[in-house]
């Protein structure tokens, strides 16, 4: 019964744990994801992209990663990062697409999805797909804004907000760009040692205020912040950005001379890099050097310094011939607009008309190319939006289905537990009822034992008083006094034992010895007796019902011996075997046949003892009783008594 109870407790315990809602993530996957993130942090310290690629490709081949879509996605994302460092756009795009396809249907791991959106934005940026880039970066940023509890590092958040702000700025979404830059700025206290991040935030914010015409004060404020950061950690790149921002500021407020000064300063930095690195220089690859020549020419034209403007326009043409294809459409339009202004200023109207036609043609090609690219990109973006909505709807449907299954599972579990509790209640009630019945039967047996024992006591006292009467009749005063004294002690002992349902065997033997001594006096030493107990047995710890052996001893004395011969012998031996006491009572009397034919005697004490032993057997569920048999020496009684 106890085992059943414990089983039910275990079922309830596990049931309660299984009924927890939500959609749990496998512990092994989650732990391995933490491990991969640690590997990624360590690999970022390795300056060799090829070594990083080798490391991640080895990881991808391991079964424990390859067979798990979440872990595989994480590895492909890191492989794409290595290709980004190598400027291999096709491989970057390929692995980012694989990483996203492995994760897009997953309902969890939102942190990883944020990084995937950012990585897809990097791939689009490398392909110069500004609309896709903006979509991906803003998706990542919006996820961060929607759930601030996502476990994304402040550095990663900063990069995502800045990338989203920069792409919004390029699409002239200035308000959105400012919002993203401000979010990045809020993270600066968490990155006090990241000087470059601080400088970029201020630079991008300054550029946003440049596009907002009426915010020259804010533009100047953030330019000064850029200067403060530069002073703490100066480098040529920061100096170049400051020069560019200051030139735009001074042009905005109409201070052309200062604008020209900073244009020249920025141009000097770009030329120094071009002379050192040639075509691989950043200013050449991005077309910034060509843009700088065109912009400084325009500044000189606005200052009415025509000769200087002509010089820089010619330098623009030389640079275009030296590095063909590096200038984009907007830079060429800037050059042609400045050239047109120069031709009008120098009254070269024929060339100006031709330049006007070229300018119009450049505008047409630019808008056609931009429109075609925008249409293609926006079509892709709309498809991405539709796909994301479909996946989101699918995930919601899956979530609702899982919630329903969880709810049904919970109700099923509750019903099962209720049924089990009902069954257990019935079983417990049955068990307690059975225990109560057994307890009642035990109490009844004990009462019957006491009742039978009380029936024995008058019988014992009656026999003793009969003997005492004979002593008095024959005027044997000394025997009478001695007998009364012995009888008093026996009676006191008997009364003390009668209060207990179980007594130590040692006390029962002591009472039996008193009784035998008394009987020897009564029958004038007509018999002798011996009590045998193994000295190795602890008779103090063995408990049996009181006065259970005495009636059989009394029968042996009264019905076994010939009182006239005075040669009676009584031997009582106590043996202990497996929680059972065996009492052997051997006499050398007339034998069982003679006892059975004894005239008119009915052994009441034997009948009572038999009932007591039957009750004891039922109570203890062990064998109890007695046997009487004749032997060559006389009569043998063997009593079997279970004990505690």
C-alpha positions in Angstrom: 0.0 0.0 0.0 2.8 2.4 0.8 4.5 1.6 -2.5 1.3 2.5 -4.3 1.2 5.8 -2.4 4.8 6.7 -3.4 4.1 5.8 -7.0 1.2 8.2 -7.1 3.3 11.0 -5.6 5.9 10.4 -8.3 3.2 10.6 -11.0 1.9 13.8 -9.6 5.4 15.3 -9.3 6.3 14.5 -13.0 2.9 15.4 -14.1 3.2 18.9 -12.7 6.5 19.4 -14.4 5.3 18.1 -17.7 2.3 20.4 -17.6 4.5 23.6 -17.7 3.4 25.7 -20.7 5.5 27.4 -23.4 7.7 25.8 -26.0 10.9 24.6 -24.4 14.2 24.7 -26.1 16.4 21.5 -26.0 18.9 22.0 -23.3 21.6 20.4 -25.5 21.0 22.8 -28.4 20.9 25.8 -26.1 24.2 24.8 -24.4 25.9 24.2 -27.7 24.7 27.6 -28.9 26.4 29.2 -26.0 29.5 27.2 -26.9 29.4 28.4 -30.5 29.0 32.0 -29.4 32.1 31.6 -27.2 33.9 30.2 -30.2 32.8 33.1 -32.3 34.0 35.6 -29.7 37.4 33.9 -29.7 37.6 33.7 -33.5 37.0 37.4 -33.8 40.4 37.9 -32.2 42.0 35.9 -35.1 43.0 38.4 -37.9 43.2 35.7 -40.5 39.8 35.2 -42.3 41.0 32.1 -44.0 41.9 30.5 -40.6 38.5 31.4 -39.3 36.9 29.8 -42.4 38.8 26.6 -41.8 37.8 26.5 -38.2 34.1 26.9 -38.9 34.1 24.4 -41.8 35.5 21.8 -39.4 32.7 22.6 -37.0 30.1 22.2 -39.7 31.3 18.6 -40.5 30.6 17.4 -37.0 27.4 15.4 -36.7 26.2 17.1 -33.5 26.2 20.4 -35.4 25.4 19.3 -38.9 22.2 17.5 -37.9 20.8 20.4 -35.9 19.4 23.2 -38.1 19.8 25.9 -35.4 23.5 25.0 -34.8 24.1 24.7 -38.5 22.6 28.2 -39.0 24.9 29.6 -36.4 28.0 28.1 -38.1 26.9 29.3 -41.6 26.4 32.8 -40.2 30.0 32.8 -38.9 31.3 31.4 -42.2 29.5 34.3 -43.9 31.2 36.7 -41.6 34.6 35.3 -42.6 33.7 35.8 -46.3 32.6 39.4 -45.5 36.1 40.1 -44.2 37.5 38.6 -47.4 35.1 40.8 -49.5 33.8 37.8 -51.3 30.2 38.9 -51.9 28.8 35.8 -53.6 30.0 33.4 -50.8 28.9 35.8 -48.2 25.4 36.0 -49.7 25.2 32.2 -50.2 26.0 31.3 -46.6 23.7 34.0 -45.2 20.8 32.6 -47.3 21.6 29.1 -46.0 21.7 30.4 -42.4 18.4 32.2 -42.8 16.6 29.3 -44.5 17.6 27.0 -41.6 16.1 29.5 -39.1 13.2 31.2 -40.7 10.6 28.7 -39.5 12.0 28.4 -36.0 9.8 30.0 -33.3 12.6 30.6 -30.8 16.2 31.9 -30.8 15.2 35.5 -31.5 18.7 36.7 -30.7 20.2 34.7 -33.5 17.5 35.9 -35.9 18.4 39.5 -35.1 22.0 38.8 -36.0 20.9 37.0 -39.2 18.9 40.0 -40.3 21.9 42.2 -39.7 24.1 39.7 -41.7 21.6 39.8 -44.6 21.8 43.6 -44.5 25.6 43.3 -44.8 25.2 41.1 -47.8 22.8 43.5 -49.4 25.2 46.4 -48.6 28.1 44.6 -50.3 25.9 44.2 -53.4 24.9 47.9 -53.2 21.2 47.0 -52.8 20.2 49.9 -50.6 16.5 49.1 -50.3 17.1 45.5 -49.3 19.9 46.6 -47.0 17.5 49.1 -45.3 14.8 46.5 -45.0 17.1 43.9 -43.3 18.8 46.4 -40.9 15.5 47.9 -39.9 14.0 44.4 -39.3 16.9 43.7 -36.9 16.6 47.1 -35.2 12.8 46.8 -34.8 13.2 43.4 -33.1 15.6 44.9 -30.7 13.2 47.8 -29.9 10.3 45.4 -29.6 12.0 43.1 -27.0 14.6 44.7 -24.8 15.2 41.4 -23.0 16.9 39.8 -26.0 20.4 38.6 -25.1 22.3 40.7 -27.7 25.4 42.5 -26.6 25.5 46.3 -26.4 28.2 46.3 -29.1 26.0 44.2 -31.5 23.0 46.5 -30.8 25.1 49.5 -31.5 26.3 48.1 -34.9 22.7 47.3 -35.9 21.3 50.7 -35.0 24.1 52.5 -36.8 23.7 50.4 -39.9 19.9 51.0 -39.9 20.5 54.7 -39.4 23.1 54.9 -42.2 20.8 53.1 -44.7 17.8 55.3 -43.8 20.1 58.4 -44.3 21.0 57.2 -47.8 17.3 56.8 -48.7 16.7 60.3 -47.4 14.6 58.9 -44.5 16.2 61.5 -42.2 13.8 61.2 -39.3 14.2 57.4 -39.1 17.9 57.8 -39.4 18.0 60.2 -36.5 15.8 57.8 -34.4 18.3 54.9 -35.0 21.3 57.1 -34.3 19.8 58.2 -31.0 19.2 54.6 -30.0 22.8 53.9 -30.8 23.8 57.0 -28.7 21.8 55.6 -25.7 24.2 52.6 -25.7 27.4 54.7 -25.4 27.5 54.6 -21.6 27.6 50.8 -21.9 30.7 51.0 -24.2 32.8 53.7 -22.6 36.0 52.4 -24.2 34.7 52.1 -27.7 36.0 55.4 -29.2 35.3 54.4 -32.8 31.6 53.6 -32.1 31.2 57.0 -30.3 32.8 58.8 -33.3 30.6 57.1 -35.8 27.4 57.9 -33.8 28.3 61.6 -33.8 29.4 61.6 -37.4 26.2 60.0 -38.7 24.1 62.3 -36.5 25.9 65.3 -37.8 25.2 64.2 -41.4 21.5 63.8 -40.6 21.3 67.4 -39.3 23.1 68.6 -42.5 20.2 67.1 -44.5 17.8 68.9 -42.2 18.4 72.5 -43.5 17.3 74.4 -40.4 19.5 72.5 -37.9 22.9 74.1 -38.4 23.3 74.5 -34.6 22.8 70.8 -34.0 25.2 70.1 -37.0 27.9 72.2 -35.4 27.3 70.6 -31.9 27.9 67.1 -33.2 30.9 68.2 -35.3 32.4 69.5 -32.0 31.7 66.1 -30.4 33.5 64.4 -33.2 36.5 66.8 -32.6 36.5 65.9 -28.8 36.6 62.2 -29.6 39.4 62.7 -32.2 41.5 64.5 -29.5 41.3 61.5 -27.2 42.3 59.1 -29.9 43.5 60.8 -33.1 43.8 59.0 -36.4 43.8 59.9 -40.1 40.3 58.4 -40.7 38.7 60.5 -38.0 40.5 63.6 -39.3 39.1 63.0 -42.8 35.5 62.7 -41.6 35.9 65.9 -39.5 37.2 67.8 -42.6 34.2 66.6 -44.6 31.6 67.5 -42.0 33.2 70.9 -41.4 33.3 71.7 -45.1 29.6 70.9 -45.4 28.8 73.0 -42.3 30.7 76.1 -43.6 29.0 75.8 -47.0 25.6 75.7 -45.2 26.3 78.9 -43.3 27.8 80.6 -46.4 31.4 80.7 -45.2 32.9 79.6 -48.6 36.6 80.3 -47.6 36.4 78.0 -44.6 34.5 75.4 -46.7 37.3 75.5 -49.3 39.9 75.2 -46.5 38.4 71.9 -45.2 37.7 70.7 -48.7 41.4 71.0 -49.4 42.3 69.4 -46.1 40.2 66.4 -46.9 41.5 66.2 -50.4 45.1 66.2 -49.2 44.3 63.2 -47.0 42.7 61.3 -49.9 45.6 62.1 -52.3 48.2 60.9 -49.7 46.3 57.6 -49.5 46.1 57.4 -53.3 49.8 58.0 -53.7 50.5 55.3 -51.1 48.0 52.6 -52.2 47.0 53.4 -55.8 43.9 51.8 -57.0 43.4 49.9 -53.8 43.0 53.2 -51.8 39.7 53.5 -50.1 39.1 57.0 -51.6 39.6 55.5 -55.1 37.5 52.4 -54.6 34.6 54.3 -53.2 34.9 57.2 -55.7 35.4 59.7 -52.9 38.5 61.2 -54.5 36.6 62.0 -57.7 33.7 63.5 -55.6 36.2 65.6 -53.7 37.6 67.1 -56.9 34.2 67.9 -58.1 33.0 69.4 -54.8 36.0 71.6 -54.4 35.6 72.9 -57.9 32.1 73.8 -57.1 33.2 75.6 -54.0 35.7 77.7 -56.0 33.0 78.6 -58.5 30.8 79.8 -55.7 33.7 81.8 -54.4 34.1 83.2 -58.0 37.7 81.9 -58.2 37.4 80.6 -61.7 41.0 79.6 -62.3 41.1 77.3 -59.3 37.8 75.8 -60.3 39.2 75.1 -63.7 42.2 73.4 -62.2 40.1 71.0 -60.1 37.7 70.3 -62.9 40.7 69.2 -65.1 42.0 67.1 -62.2 38.6 65.4 -62.1 38.9 64.5 -65.8 42.5 63.1 -65.3 41.4 61.0 -62.3 38.4 59.6 -64.3 40.9 58.6 -67.1 43.3 57.1 -64.6 40.7 55.1 -62.7 37.9 54.4 -65.1 34.6 53.2 -63.7 35.2 54.3 -60.1 33.0 57.4 -60.2 29.3 56.7 -59.9 26.4 58.5 -61.7 25.9 61.1 -58.9 29.6 62.1 -58.9 29.6 62.5 -62.7 26.4 64.6 -62.5 28.2 66.8 -59.9 31.2 67.2 -62.2 29.0 68.1 -65.2 27.0 70.6 -63.3 30.2 72.3 -62.1 31.6 72.2 -65.6 28.4 73.8 -67.0 28.6 76.5 -64.3 32.3 77.0 -65.2 31.5 77.3 -69.0 28.8 79.8 -68.4 31.1 81.8 -66.1 33.8 81.8 -68.8 31.1 82.6 -71.5 31.8 79.4 -73.5 28.2 79.1 -74.5 28.8 76.5 -77.3 30.5 74.1 -75.0 28.0 74.9 -72.3 25.1 73.8 -74.6 26.9 70.5 -75.3 27.6 70.1 -71.6 23.9 70.8 -70.8 22.9 68.0 -73.2 25.4 65.7 -71.5 24.1 66.7 -68.1 20.5 66.1 -69.1 21.5 62.7 -70.5 23.3 61.8 -67.3 20.3 62.8 -65.3 18.1 60.6 -67.5 20.4 57.6 -67.2 20.7 58.1 -63.4 16.9 58.2 -62.9 16.3 55.3 -65.3 19.0 53.2 -63.5 17.8 54.2 -60.1 14.2 53.6 -61.0 14.9 50.2 -62.5 17.1 49.3 -59.5 14.5 50.6 -57.0 11.7 48.7 -58.8 13.7 45.5 -58.8 14.8 45.9 -55.1 11.4 47.0 -53.9 9.9 44.0 -55.7 12.3 41.8 -53.8 11.6 43.7 -50.6 7.8 43.2 -51.1 8.4 39.5 -51.6 10.5 39.4 -48.4 7.8 41.2 -46.5 5.1 38.9 -47.9 7.3 35.9 -47.0 8.0 37.2 -43.5 4.3 37.8 -43.0 3.6 34.3 -44.2 6.2 32.8 -41.9 5.0 34.9 -39.0 1.4 33.8 -39.7 2.6 30.2 -39.9 4.5 30.5 -36.7 1.5 32.0 -35.0 -0.7 29.1 -36.3 1.9 26.6 -35.1 2.0 28.5 -31.8 -1.7 28.4 -31.4 -1.8 24.7 -32.3 1.0 23.9 -29.8 -0.8 26.0 -27.2 -4.0 24.0 -27.8 -2.0 20.7 -27.7 -0.4 21.9 -24.4 -3.9 22.8 -23.1 -5.4 19.5 -24.1 -2.4 17.7 -22.7 -2.8 19.7 -19.4 -6.5 18.8 -19.2 -5.7 15.2 -20.0 -3.0 15.2 -17.3 -5.4 16.8 -14.8 -8.1 14.2 -15.7 -5.6 11.4 -15.3 -4.4 12.8 -12.0 -8.0 13.2 -10.8 -8.7 9.6 -11.7 -5.6 8.4 -10.0 -6.4 10.5 -6.9 -9.9 9.1 -6.9 -8.6 5.5 -7.2 -6.0 6.2 -4.5 -8.7 7.7 -2.3 -10.8 4.6 -2.6 -7.7 2.4 -2.0 -6.8 4.5 1.0 -10.3 4.2 2.4 -10.2 0.5 1.8 -6.8 0.2 3.4 -7.8 2.3 6.5 -11.0 0.3 6.8 -9.1 -2.9 6.7 -6.6 -1.6 9.2 -9.5 -0.5 11.5 -11.0 -4.0 11.1 -7.7 -5.6 12.0 -7.3 -3.3 14.9 -10.8 -4.1 16.1 -10.1 -7.8 15.8 -6.9 -7.4 17.6 -8.6 -5.5 20.5 -11.3 -8.2 20.5 -8.7 -10.9 20.7 -7.0 -9.1 23.6 -10.3 -8.7 25.4 -11.0 -12.4 24.9 -7.5 -13.2 26.2 -8.2 -11.2 29.3 -11.6 -12.7 29.7 -10.2 -16.2 29.5 -7.4 -15.3 31.9 -10.0 -14.0 34.4 -11.7 -17.4 34.1 -8.4 -19.1 34.9 -7.7 -17.0 38.0 -10.8 -18.2 40.0 -10.1 -21.8 38.9 -6.5 -21.4 40.2 -7.6 -19.7 43.4 -10.3 -22.4 44.0 -7.8 -25.2 43.7 -5.4 -23.4 46.1 -8.1 -22.7 48.7 -9.1 -26.4 48.6 -5.6 -27.4 49.6 -5.5 -24.7 52.3 -8.8 -26.1 53.6 -7.3 -29.6 54.0 -4.4 -28.1 56.0 -6.8 -26.3 58.3 -9.0 -29.4 58.7 -6.0 -31.5 59.8 -4.8 -28.7 62.1 -1.5 -28.4 60.4 -0.8 -24.8 61.5 2.8 -24.5 60.3 2.0 -25.8 56.9 -1.0 -23.6 56.8 1.0 -20.5 57.5 3.8 -21.4 55.2 1.3 -22.2 52.5 -0.5 -19.0 53.0 2.7 -17.0 52.8 3.7 -18.8 49.5 0.2 -18.4 48.2 0.2 -14.7 49.0 3.4 -14.2 47.0 2.0 -16.2 44.1 -1.3 -14.4 44.1 0.5 -11.0 44.2 2.6 -12.0 41.3 -0.5 -13.3 39.4 -2.4 -10.0 40.0 0.6 -8.0 38.7 0.8 -10.1 35.6 -2.9 -9.9 35.0 -2.7 -6.2 34.2 -0.5 -6.9 31.2 -1.4 -8.5 27.9 2.2 -9.6 27.4 4.8 -10.3 30.0 8.6 -11.2 29.8 9.3 -14.9 29.7 11.6 -14.4 32.8 8.6 -13.3 34.9 6.4 -16.1 33.6 9.0 -18.6 34.6 9.4 -17.0 38.1 5.6 -17.2 38.6 5.7 -20.8 37.4 8.4 -21.7 40.0 6.3 -20.1 42.8 3.4 -22.2 41.7 5.4 -25.4 41.6 6.8 -24.7 45.0 3.3 -24.2 46.4 2.1 -27.4 44.8 5.0 -29.3 46.3 3.8 -28.2 49.7 0.2 -29.1 49.0 1.1 -32.6 47.9 3.7 -33.1 50.6 6.7 -33.4 48.3 4.9 -36.1 46.2 6.9 -34.9 43.1 10.0 -33.1 42.1 10.5 -30.6 39.2 13.1 -29.1 37.0 12.9 -26.1 34.7 15.5 -25.9 31.8 16.3 -22.7 29.9 19.2 -22.1 27.5 21.5 -19.6 29.3 22.4 -18.0 25.9 18.8 -16.9 25.3 17.6 -13.4 26.4 14.4 -14.3 28.1 13.9 -10.7 29.3 13.2 -9.6 25.7 10.7 -12.5 24.9 7.1 -11.5 25.6 4.2 -14.0 25.9 0.6 -13.9 27.3 0.7 -14.5 31.1 -0.4 -17.7 32.8 -0.6 -19.6 29.6 1.8 -22.5 30.6 0.5 -22.9 34.2 -2.7 -24.8 33.4 -0.7 -27.6 31.6 1.7 -27.9 34.5 -1.3 -28.1 36.9 -2.9 -30.9 34.8 0.4 -32.8 34.9 0.5 -32.6 38.7 -3.1 -33.3 39.4 -3.8 -36.0 36.8 -0.4 -37.5 36.1 1.1 -38.4 39.5 0.1 -40.9 42.1 0.2 -38.9 45.3 0.8 -42.0 47.5 4.0 -43.1 45.7 5.9 -39.8 46.0 8.0 -40.5 43.0 6.6 -38.0 40.5 9.0 -36.1 38.3 8.2 -33.1 36.2 10.6 -31.6 33.6 9.9 -28.3 31.8 12.1 -27.2 28.9 12.0 -23.9 27.0 13.3 -23.9 23.4 13.3 -20.9 21.0 13.0 -21.3 17.2 12.4 -18.4 14.8 10.1 -16.2 16.9 8.3 -19.2 18.3 8.6 -20.5 21.9 8.4 -24.3 22.3 7.5 -25.4 25.9 8.0 -29.2 26.6 6.3 -30.5 29.7 7.3 -34.1 30.5 6.0 -36.0 33.4 6.5 -39.7 34.5 2.9 -40.2 35.4 0.2 -42.6 34.3 0.0 -41.6 30.7 -2.7 -40.1 28.5 -5.0 -43.1 28.4 -5.3 -43.1 32.2 -6.0 -39.4 32.2 -8.7 -39.7 29.6 -10.5 -42.3 31.7 -10.1 -40.4 35.0 -13.5 -40.6 36.6 -15.8 -37.7 35.9 -13.1 -35.0 35.4 -13.5 -32.3 32.8 -10.4 -30.2 32.2 -11.7 -26.6 32.1 -8.2 -25.1 32.2 -7.1 -27.1 29.1 -10.2 -25.9 27.1 -9.6 -22.3 28.1 -5.9 -22.5 27.2 -6.8 -24.0 23.8 -9.0 -21.0 23.1 -6.3 -18.6 24.2 -3.8 -20.2 21.9 -6.3 -20.1 19.0 -6.8 -16.4 19.5 -3.0 -15.8 19.7 -2.5 -17.7 16.4 -5.2 -15.6 14.7 -3.7 -12.3 16.2 -0.1 -13.0 15.3 -0.8 -14.9 12.0 1.7 -17.6 13.2 1.2 -21.2 14.4 0.1 -21.5 18.0 -1.3 -24.5 19.9 -0.4 -27.6 21.9 -0.1 -31.4 21.5 -0.4 -34.1 24.2 1.2 -37.5 23.6 2.3 -40.6 25.6 5.9 -41.5 25.9 7.7 -44.4 27.6 8.5 -42.0 30.4 4.9 -40.8 30.8 3.1 -37.8 29.1 4.6 -35.1 26.9 2.9 -31.8 26.3 4.4 -29.5 23.7 3.1 -25.9 23.6 3.8 -23.7 20.6 3.7 -20.0 21.5 4.6 -17.1 19.0 6.3 -14.2 20.8 7.2 -10.6 20.1 
